[in-house]
């Protein structure tokens, strides 16, 4: 059996599956997802013409030598005469890919390519996917640090906790460009933006709210930190064993730090126990929350059940008790989608050649994102659509301004 598939660039490819092939292989030939991915989703395109010998002499030898010599004498010129300060490396070890788990670097590449095209389509930022064939922290840090001179920023992607925390910290200590683990901070920025608008809609301030977070991994930890930085009233963070609290002696590392900084109310026990009287549920863990636990939340509560594809609380169940419901899905209102954050954050950071992305820059991004729809608020619209063209420019401008204010801008 022969089938012709057209890839996204318009080049035809012919793939054969003989009679002995599996049904899955044959079906993949007709699957539009496979058709779109055939040949990859990216290409490298030049920004200058190479039409004749004169063009060639400017773009390459001998002309390029004078530019190289100038950069060798004044290293900072690399940012003016190469793409370095305008491109992001999207780096993964393939250990925590999109709910698929530890599938390895090769299998992660469709996601990394996808991330790169989202950078370009939504933020105008060039990005290169780099899937590393190691899960050793030292090797990842060393590899990325040595590659860093080729890039203006590092976006860490789909790296499992807890090593993602150490990798981000150590890399930012080694390099003078932004290092941003989007699974942590992108999720946190968008969550805060949506929560700000939900609070505005209900006439409450963040300081009045008690939040329960299900999931103490990368996203949960970052959400807890950004909410505390934004002045939230209280946060209770839960893992599989229940609420992180000072009486849990087995906690170490990040979880121990979070236990010391959260849970002012001293809640103990399970997630269901923590939800009693809570104003906000934030789910980044998967699993399922029983309806009776949701019913025990405070009146006018907010439910952000963001596990994909199956939210921790079904939106229709959440709507029976909550004033605002958000998910990670595109087929329900209020999608908490990282694409609302990372393209604009990096665009703003690269614009001013920021040395790092600070907490103040993340808070500024969240406020700017919330402000995009501040005059259009309703229970079904506390966050913009990912396709709202106002988003990336607003976030980028706010991040650039915050970078200058915090002294990390170099342009």
MINU-407768 format. One record per residue (C-alpha): residue in one letter; x, y, z. Coordinates in steps of 0.5 Angstrom, whole numbers, plus 500, padded with zeros to 3 digits. Each point is the difference from the previous one (the first is absolute). Example, Ala and Ser with C-alpha at 12.3 -4.5 7.8 and 13.67 -1.06 7.14 Angstrom:
2
a525491516;s502507498;
END
This chain:
411
x500500500;x503507498;x497506503;x503507498;x500506506;x501507499;x504503506;x499507502;x506503496;x496497494;x505495498;x497493498;x503494504;x498493498;x499495505;x499492499;x497495505;x499493497;x495495501;x504497506;x500507504;x496502506;x493503499;x503506505;x506501495;x495500494;x495505504;x505505501;x501501493;x493503500;x501503506;x500508500;x504501506;x505495497;x500504493;x501506503;x506498504;x503496494;x507503499;x500505506;x496506502;x506505499;x505502495;x506505500;x499506495;x505505499;x499508501;x504502494;x501499493;x505495497;x499501492;x506501497;x508501502;x499507503;x495497505;x504494501;x506504502;x496505505;x497494503;x505495501;x508501498;x503504499;x496506503;x498495506;x507501503;x500507501;x494499504;x503494504;x506504501;x496506503;x496495505;x507497502;x502507502;x494503503;x496493502;x493504502;x500502492;x497492500;x493503502;x500505494;x503496495;x497493501;x494497502;x502498507;x496505504;x494498496;x499493501;x498495505;x503493501;x494495502;x503495504;x498493503;x502494502;x494496498;x498498508;x493504501;x497501493;x493502500;x497495504;x503495496;x506499505;x507498499;x500498493;x507502498;x503506496;x498497493;x493499502;x500507503;x502504494;x493501497;x498504506;x506504500;x499502493;x493502502;x503504505;x505503495;x494502495;x496503506;x506504502;x500503493;x492500498;x498503507;x506504502;x504501493;x506497504;x505495496;x501494504;x504493499;x498494503;x506496504;x498493502;x506497505;x501493500;x502500508;x496501506;x506501505;x499507503;x508502499;x500498493;x494504498;x503506504;x506499496;x498499493;x495506500;x505505504;x505498494;x494501495;x498507503;x504504496;x496499494;x494502503;x496506503;x496496505;x499493502;x493497501;x500493504;x494496498;x497493503;x506498505;x497497506;x500502507;x504501504;x506500496;x497506496;x501504506;x507499500;x502500493;x496507499;x504503506;x507497498;x499503493;x498507502;x506500504;x505498495;x497504494;x498507499;x494499496;x493499502;x498492502;x493499501;x497493502;x493502496;x496494504;x502503506;x499508499;x496500493;x495496504;x500505506;x500506496;x494498497;x496498506;x502506504;x497504494;x493496500;x500500508;x501508500;x494501495;x496495504;x501504506;x498506497;x494498497;x498497507;x502507503;x505497504;x508501501;x505494500;x501501507;x493498502;x501493496;x503493503;x502496494;x501492500;x505498495;x499492498;x507498498;x507502503;x504499494;x503505495;x494504498;x497500507;x506502503;x501506496;x492502500;x501500508;x506504500;x497505495;x494501504;x503501506;x504506496;x494503498;x497500507;x495494500;x497499507;x502493501;x502494496;x500493502;x504495495;x498493500;x504494497;x498492500;x500500508;x496506501;x502507502;x507503501;x501502507;x505500505;x498494504;x502496493;x507498502;x502496494;x499506496;x507503497;x503505494;x494504497;x495497504;x503501506;x501508498;x493500498;x497497506;x503505504;x498506496;x493498499;x494497504;x499506505;x493497502;x504494502;x495495496;x502493501;x497493496;x498499493;x499504494;x492500502;x502502507;x503506497;x495502496;x495501505;x498507500;x505502495;x499506495;x504497494;x502493498;x506499495;x501494497;x507498496;x501493503;x495495496;x495496504;x493501502;x497504505;x493498503;x494504499;x499500508;x507503501;x498506495;x493501503;x504502507;x504505497;x498508501;x494503497;x502503493;x506496500;x505500494;x502493497;x506499495;x500493498;x506500495;x502493499;x500498493;x496496497;x496499506;x499505505;x500498507;x493503501;x496500494;x498507498;x492498500;x501498507;x504506502;x495504497;x495498505;x504503506;x505505497;x499507498;x506499495;x502494497;x507499495;x503494497;x506498496;x496498494;x498504494;x493498500;x498504506;x500507502;x506503504;x505495497;x507501504;x505499495;x507502500;x500503493;x497506503;x507501504;x506497497;x500503493;x499507503;x505499506;x506498496;x498506495;x500505505;x507497503;x503499494;x498508498;x504502505;x505495501;x499498507;x505496504;x494496503;x493500501;x498502507;x494499505;x498507498;x500499493;x496494501;x495504504;x500506495;x498495494;x494497504;x498507502;x500502492;x497493498;x494502505;x499507498;x499498492;x493498502;x499504506;x494504497;x497493497;x500496507;x494495501;x500493503;x502497493;x505505499;x506501505;x505499495;x501502493;x500495494;x507497498;x498503493;x499507503;x505504496;x501505506;x503495505;x507499497;x501508499;x497502507;x504494504;x507502496;x499507502;x499499507;x506495501;x504505496;x498506505;x501495506;x507498498;x502507499;x497502507;x504494503;x507501497;x500494496;x499503493;x507502496;x496503494;
END
